[in-house]
Amino acid sequence: MATLNQLASKIANHLNRPFDHELKERIKDSYRFYRAERIRQSIEKSGIDDTLKVSYAVDLELVDVADDCVLTVGCSMLKSVNKVVKPIRYKTDEPFTFVGTLDGTPFIYSDISSINYMKYLPNIGKAIYYYYENDYIIVKGNTKIERIRIQCVLSNIETMIDLCNSTNGCWDDDMEYPLPDDLIESITTEILRKYSAIYIKDKEIPINEESTTTT
């Protein structure tokens, strides 16, 4: 599987602009855009492919009730120390495929309008539940957990660089681009057509497997 830098360089080479750094950056932006679009289409058609899910750890802190109480009752709660990476948008009631403990115990999702009533529901009142607001995760029902695990399909995989640490690892454009080969191929074809119309006149750009993928 190719890296984003390799994909951008191959297209720039096809356009006879191998040293055009600005063009390569625009090509990489196009891959990011089409990646999100094609993944969203694929999810809505066939569901979430497990290969697209990314899991990472998030630190929590106990929120100062006086400063951050957005609830009317039971204001003691945990909140992610930093904003979490945005999940991709698609038709779903839950923005993440998993939020829970590091050892795999899931929390129950609630939206902000329902969070006050969760504690009164049968078989849920004593559970740990969470909601997602302003890019933060807020956890209710436990004030002792220090770190949780989140799993989702990321809107932009490169935002993982903001979570770079010994637990989550890092991401950059020299790592394999996390997309199935068929999606990389179709996206590459689309980008080649887009930029060949701009940079090459009256000349067809050959599009084949050898020119768009690496071994």
Summary of the structure (lengths in Angstrom):
residues: 215
radius of gyration: 21.4
end to end distance: 6.7
largest distance: 68.8
contacts: 580
relative contact order: 0.21
helix: 37%
strand: 19%
